[in-house]
Amino acid sequence: MNTKMKSNNKKKLRLYIFKSNKHIYANLIDDEKEKVITSSSTISKDIKHQIKSFKNCATAQIVGKHIGLKIKKLGVKEIIFDRGKNLYHGQVKAIADATRNEGIIF
């Protein structure tokens, strides 16, 4: 995963979205410490049983909701959304909307 792209704002955590041919990954990264804080994906043990097919918008919503819940548990309210080279469309938009529905601001 390309974690070399760093945000200019060191105070906020960055939610980086990566899509492979089969799976979708959402990683919450602390650029100051250069460390992944938490993550969620279609291969996560917590949500694997909810997923019927690996890569579609419904699956992306499940991943987005799961990462949103994890971010809320950490006490973080505002993040930076990093879609990488992906267009803000389809699965990436579904992850963003589901994360916002959990109360995360970006």
Rosetta constraint file for C-alpha pairs under 8 A:
AtomPair CA 1 CA 18 HARMONIC 6.88 0.50
AtomPair CA 3 CA 16 HARMONIC 7.91 0.50
AtomPair CA 6 CA 31 HARMONIC 6.16 0.50
AtomPair CA 7 CA 14 HARMONIC 7.33 0.50
AtomPair CA 7 CA 31 HARMONIC 7.08 0.50
AtomPair CA 7 CA 80 HARMONIC 7.97 0.50
AtomPair CA 10 CA 30 HARMONIC 7.89 0.50
AtomPair CA 10 CA 31 HARMONIC 6.24 0.50
AtomPair CA 10 CA 32 HARMONIC 5.68 0.50
AtomPair CA 11 CA 32 HARMONIC 7.71 0.50
AtomPair CA 12 CA 30 HARMONIC 7.62 0.50
AtomPair CA 12 CA 78 HARMONIC 6.91 0.50
AtomPair CA 12 CA 79 HARMONIC 5.44 0.50
AtomPair CA 12 CA 80 HARMONIC 6.53 0.50
AtomPair CA 13 CA 28 HARMONIC 6.56 0.50
AtomPair CA 13 CA 29 HARMONIC 5.74 0.50
AtomPair CA 13 CA 30 HARMONIC 5.06 0.50
AtomPair CA 13 CA 31 HARMONIC 6.98 0.50
AtomPair CA 13 CA 78 HARMONIC 7.80 0.50
AtomPair CA 13 CA 79 HARMONIC 5.13 0.50
AtomPair CA 13 CA 80 HARMONIC 6.19 0.50
AtomPair CA 14 CA 27 HARMONIC 7.97 0.50
AtomPair CA 14 CA 28 HARMONIC 5.57 0.50
AtomPair CA 14 CA 29 HARMONIC 5.10 0.50
AtomPair CA 14 CA 30 HARMONIC 6.52 0.50
AtomPair CA 14 CA 31 HARMONIC 7.39 0.50
AtomPair CA 14 CA 79 HARMONIC 5.63 0.50
AtomPair CA 14 CA 80 HARMONIC 4.59 0.50
AtomPair CA 14 CA 81 HARMONIC 5.92 0.50
AtomPair CA 14 CA 82 HARMONIC 6.52 0.50
AtomPair CA 15 CA 26 HARMONIC 6.55 0.50
AtomPair CA 15 CA 27 HARMONIC 5.55 0.50
AtomPair CA 15 CA 28 HARMONIC 4.45 0.50
AtomPair CA 15 CA 29 HARMONIC 6.26 0.50
AtomPair CA 15 CA 79 HARMONIC 6.78 0.50
AtomPair CA 15 CA 80 HARMONIC 6.03 0.50
AtomPair CA 15 CA 81 HARMONIC 4.97 0.50
AtomPair CA 15 CA 82 HARMONIC 5.70 0.50
AtomPair CA 16 CA 26 HARMONIC 5.70 0.50
AtomPair CA 16 CA 27 HARMONIC 5.17 0.50
AtomPair CA 16 CA 28 HARMONIC 6.33 0.50
AtomPair CA 16 CA 29 HARMONIC 7.17 0.50
AtomPair CA 16 CA 81 HARMONIC 6.47 0.50
AtomPair CA 16 CA 82 HARMONIC 4.69 0.50
AtomPair CA 16 CA 83 HARMONIC 6.03 0.50
AtomPair CA 16 CA 84 HARMONIC 6.89 0.50
AtomPair CA 17 CA 24 HARMONIC 7.46 0.50
AtomPair CA 17 CA 25 HARMONIC 5.79 0.50
AtomPair CA 17 CA 26 HARMONIC 4.69 0.50
AtomPair CA 17 CA 27 HARMONIC 6.58 0.50
AtomPair CA 17 CA 82 HARMONIC 6.36 0.50
AtomPair CA 17 CA 83 HARMONIC 5.16 0.50
AtomPair CA 17 CA 84 HARMONIC 6.51 0.50
AtomPair CA 17 CA 92 HARMONIC 7.32 0.50
AtomPair CA 18 CA 24 HARMONIC 6.01 0.50
AtomPair CA 18 CA 25 HARMONIC 5.09 0.50
AtomPair CA 18 CA 26 HARMONIC 6.48 0.50
AtomPair CA 18 CA 83 HARMONIC 7.43 0.50
AtomPair CA 18 CA 84 HARMONIC 7.09 0.50
AtomPair CA 19 CA 23 HARMONIC 6.03 0.50
AtomPair CA 19 CA 24 HARMONIC 4.61 0.50
AtomPair CA 19 CA 25 HARMONIC 6.23 0.50
AtomPair CA 20 CA 24 HARMONIC 6.36 0.50
AtomPair CA 22 CA 54 HARMONIC 6.09 0.50
AtomPair CA 22 CA 55 HARMONIC 5.94 0.50
AtomPair CA 23 CA 41 HARMONIC 7.13 0.50
AtomPair CA 23 CA 42 HARMONIC 5.69 0.50
AtomPair CA 23 CA 43 HARMONIC 7.37 0.50
AtomPair CA 23 CA 54 HARMONIC 5.87 0.50
AtomPair CA 23 CA 55 HARMONIC 5.74 0.50
AtomPair CA 24 CA 41 HARMONIC 5.51 0.50
AtomPair CA 24 CA 42 HARMONIC 5.80 0.50
AtomPair CA 24 CA 54 HARMONIC 7.95 0.50
AtomPair CA 24 CA 55 HARMONIC 6.73 0.50
AtomPair CA 24 CA 60 HARMONIC 7.00 0.50
AtomPair CA 24 CA 63 HARMONIC 7.80 0.50
AtomPair CA 25 CA 39 HARMONIC 7.35 0.50
AtomPair CA 25 CA 40 HARMONIC 6.00 0.50
AtomPair CA 25 CA 41 HARMONIC 4.29 0.50
AtomPair CA 25 CA 42 HARMONIC 6.88 0.50
AtomPair CA 25 CA 63 HARMONIC 7.78 0.50
AtomPair CA 26 CA 39 HARMONIC 5.56 0.50
AtomPair CA 26 CA 40 HARMONIC 5.29 0.50
AtomPair CA 26 CA 41 HARMONIC 6.05 0.50
AtomPair CA 26 CA 63 HARMONIC 7.39 0.50
AtomPair CA 26 CA 64 HARMONIC 7.62 0.50
AtomPair CA 26 CA 67 HARMONIC 7.01 0.50
AtomPair CA 27 CA 36 HARMONIC 6.51 0.50
AtomPair CA 27 CA 37 HARMONIC 7.56 0.50
AtomPair CA 27 CA 38 HARMONIC 6.07 0.50
AtomPair CA 27 CA 39 HARMONIC 4.29 0.50
AtomPair CA 27 CA 40 HARMONIC 6.57 0.50
AtomPair CA 28 CA 36 HARMONIC 5.77 0.50
AtomPair CA 28 CA 37 HARMONIC 5.49 0.50
AtomPair CA 28 CA 38 HARMONIC 5.33 0.50
AtomPair CA 28 CA 39 HARMONIC 5.94 0.50
AtomPair CA 29 CA 34 HARMONIC 7.06 0.50
AtomPair CA 29 CA 35 HARMONIC 5.75 0.50
AtomPair CA 29 CA 36 HARMONIC 4.38 0.50
AtomPair CA 29 CA 37 HARMONIC 5.62 0.50
AtomPair CA 29 CA 38 HARMONIC 7.50 0.50
AtomPair CA 30 CA 34 HARMONIC 5.61 0.50
AtomPair CA 30 CA 35 HARMONIC 5.36 0.50
AtomPair CA 30 CA 36 HARMONIC 6.24 0.50
AtomPair CA 30 CA 37 HARMONIC 6.58 0.50
AtomPair CA 31 CA 35 HARMONIC 6.73 0.50
AtomPair CA 38 CA 67 HARMONIC 7.92 0.50
AtomPair CA 38 CA 70 HARMONIC 7.33 0.50
AtomPair CA 38 CA 71 HARMONIC 7.81 0.50
AtomPair CA 39 CA 67 HARMONIC 6.54 0.50
AtomPair CA 40 CA 44 HARMONIC 6.00 0.50
AtomPair CA 40 CA 63 HARMONIC 6.08 0.50
AtomPair CA 40 CA 66 HARMONIC 6.67 0.50
AtomPair CA 40 CA 67 HARMONIC 5.58 0.50
AtomPair CA 41 CA 63 HARMONIC 5.80 0.50
AtomPair CA 42 CA 47 HARMONIC 7.14 0.50
AtomPair CA 42 CA 48 HARMONIC 6.25 0.50
AtomPair CA 42 CA 51 HARMONIC 7.26 0.50
AtomPair CA 42 CA 54 HARMONIC 6.33 0.50
AtomPair CA 42 CA 55 HARMONIC 7.90 0.50
AtomPair CA 42 CA 59 HARMONIC 7.32 0.50
AtomPair CA 42 CA 63 HARMONIC 6.69 0.50
AtomPair CA 43 CA 47 HARMONIC 7.65 0.50
AtomPair CA 43 CA 48 HARMONIC 5.84 0.50
AtomPair CA 44 CA 48 HARMONIC 5.74 0.50
AtomPair CA 45 CA 49 HARMONIC 7.77 0.50
AtomPair CA 47 CA 51 HARMONIC 6.85 0.50
AtomPair CA 47 CA 62 HARMONIC 7.61 0.50
AtomPair CA 47 CA 63 HARMONIC 7.70 0.50
AtomPair CA 47 CA 66 HARMONIC 7.71 0.50
AtomPair CA 50 CA 62 HARMONIC 7.90 0.50
AtomPair CA 51 CA 59 HARMONIC 6.12 0.50
AtomPair CA 51 CA 62 HARMONIC 7.88 0.50
AtomPair CA 52 CA 59 HARMONIC 7.81 0.50
AtomPair CA 53 CA 59 HARMONIC 7.15 0.50
AtomPair CA 54 CA 59 HARMONIC 6.65 0.50
AtomPair CA 55 CA 59 HARMONIC 6.16 0.50
AtomPair CA 55 CA 60 HARMONIC 7.20 0.50
AtomPair CA 56 CA 60 HARMONIC 6.25 0.50
AtomPair CA 56 CA 91 HARMONIC 6.40 0.50
AtomPair CA 57 CA 61 HARMONIC 6.22 0.50
AtomPair CA 57 CA 90 HARMONIC 6.23 0.50
AtomPair CA 57 CA 91 HARMONIC 4.76 0.50
AtomPair CA 57 CA 94 HARMONIC 5.96 0.50
AtomPair CA 58 CA 62 HARMONIC 6.56 0.50
AtomPair CA 58 CA 94 HARMONIC 7.70 0.50
AtomPair CA 59 CA 63 HARMONIC 6.38 0.50
AtomPair CA 60 CA 64 HARMONIC 6.03 0.50
AtomPair CA 60 CA 91 HARMONIC 5.43 0.50
AtomPair CA 60 CA 92 HARMONIC 7.31 0.50
AtomPair CA 60 CA 94 HARMONIC 5.74 0.50
AtomPair CA 60 CA 95 HARMONIC 5.21 0.50
AtomPair CA 61 CA 65 HARMONIC 6.06 0.50
AtomPair CA 61 CA 91 HARMONIC 7.75 0.50
AtomPair CA 61 CA 94 HARMONIC 5.20 0.50
AtomPair CA 61 CA 95 HARMONIC 5.16 0.50
AtomPair CA 61 CA 97 HARMONIC 7.67 0.50
AtomPair CA 61 CA 98 HARMONIC 5.43 0.50
AtomPair CA 62 CA 66 HARMONIC 6.13 0.50
AtomPair CA 62 CA 95 HARMONIC 7.78 0.50
AtomPair CA 62 CA 98 HARMONIC 7.58 0.50
AtomPair CA 63 CA 67 HARMONIC 6.17 0.50
AtomPair CA 63 CA 95 HARMONIC 6.57 0.50
AtomPair CA 64 CA 68 HARMONIC 6.01 0.50
AtomPair CA 64 CA 94 HARMONIC 7.19 0.50
AtomPair CA 64 CA 95 HARMONIC 4.12 0.50
AtomPair CA 64 CA 96 HARMONIC 6.47 0.50
AtomPair CA 64 CA 97 HARMONIC 7.50 0.50
AtomPair CA 64 CA 98 HARMONIC 4.91 0.50
AtomPair CA 64 CA 99 HARMONIC 4.91 0.50
AtomPair CA 65 CA 69 HARMONIC 6.22 0.50
AtomPair CA 65 CA 95 HARMONIC 7.40 0.50
AtomPair CA 65 CA 98 HARMONIC 4.99 0.50
AtomPair CA 65 CA 99 HARMONIC 5.32 0.50
AtomPair CA 65 CA 101 HARMONIC 7.64 0.50
AtomPair CA 65 CA 102 HARMONIC 6.65 0.50
AtomPair CA 66 CA 70 HARMONIC 6.34 0.50
AtomPair CA 66 CA 99 HARMONIC 7.94 0.50
AtomPair CA 67 CA 71 HARMONIC 6.10 0.50
AtomPair CA 67 CA 99 HARMONIC 6.82 0.50
AtomPair CA 68 CA 72 HARMONIC 6.18 0.50
AtomPair CA 68 CA 98 HARMONIC 7.35 0.50
AtomPair CA 68 CA 99 HARMONIC 4.56 0.50
AtomPair CA 68 CA 100 HARMONIC 7.38 0.50
AtomPair CA 68 CA 102 HARMONIC 5.47 0.50
AtomPair CA 68 CA 103 HARMONIC 7.61 0.50
AtomPair CA 68 CA 104 HARMONIC 6.63 0.50
AtomPair CA 69 CA 73 HARMONIC 6.27 0.50
AtomPair CA 69 CA 99 HARMONIC 7.96 0.50
AtomPair CA 69 CA 102 HARMONIC 6.48 0.50
AtomPair CA 70 CA 74 HARMONIC 6.53 0.50
AtomPair CA 71 CA 75 HARMONIC 6.69 0.50
AtomPair CA 71 CA 76 HARMONIC 5.81 0.50
AtomPair CA 71 CA 77 HARMONIC 7.68 0.50
AtomPair CA 71 CA 104 HARMONIC 7.70 0.50
AtomPair CA 72 CA 76 HARMONIC 5.74 0.50
AtomPair CA 72 CA 77 HARMONIC 6.79 0.50
AtomPair CA 72 CA 102 HARMONIC 7.65 0.50
AtomPair CA 72 CA 103 HARMONIC 7.73 0.50
AtomPair CA 72 CA 104 HARMONIC 7.31 0.50
AtomPair CA 76 CA 104 HARMONIC 7.66 0.50
AtomPair CA 77 CA 103 HARMONIC 7.14 0.50
AtomPair CA 77 CA 104 HARMONIC 5.13 0.50
AtomPair CA 77 CA 105 HARMONIC 6.05 0.50
AtomPair CA 78 CA 104 HARMONIC 5.87 0.50
AtomPair CA 78 CA 105 HARMONIC 4.68 0.50
AtomPair CA 78 CA 106 HARMONIC 5.86 0.50
AtomPair CA 79 CA 104 HARMONIC 7.26 0.50
AtomPair CA 79 CA 105 HARMONIC 6.35 0.50
AtomPair CA 79 CA 106 HARMONIC 5.41 0.50
AtomPair CA 80 CA 106 HARMONIC 5.59 0.50
AtomPair CA 81 CA 96 HARMONIC 7.86 0.50
AtomPair CA 81 CA 106 HARMONIC 6.26 0.50
AtomPair CA 83 CA 87 HARMONIC 7.24 0.50
AtomPair CA 83 CA 88 HARMONIC 7.07 0.50
AtomPair CA 83 CA 92 HARMONIC 6.95 0.50
AtomPair CA 86 CA 92 HARMONIC 7.36 0.50
AtomPair CA 87 CA 92 HARMONIC 7.29 0.50
AtomPair CA 88 CA 92 HARMONIC 5.64 0.50
AtomPair CA 88 CA 93 HARMONIC 5.46 0.50
AtomPair CA 89 CA 93 HARMONIC 5.01 0.50
AtomPair CA 89 CA 94 HARMONIC 7.86 0.50
AtomPair CA 90 CA 94 HARMONIC 6.16 0.50
AtomPair CA 91 CA 95 HARMONIC 6.24 0.50
AtomPair CA 92 CA 96 HARMONIC 6.28 0.50
AtomPair CA 93 CA 97 HARMONIC 6.05 0.50
AtomPair CA 94 CA 98 HARMONIC 6.11 0.50
AtomPair CA 95 CA 99 HARMONIC 6.11 0.50
AtomPair CA 96 CA 100 HARMONIC 6.15 0.50
AtomPair CA 97 CA 101 HARMONIC 6.16 0.50
AtomPair CA 98 CA 102 HARMONIC 6.70 0.50
AtomPair CA 99 CA 103 HARMONIC 7.11 0.50
AtomPair CA 99 CA 104 HARMONIC 6.10 0.50
AtomPair CA 100 CA 104 HARMONIC 4.92 0.50
AtomPair CA 100 CA 105 HARMONIC 6.19 0.50
AtomPair CA 100 CA 106 HARMONIC 7.77 0.50
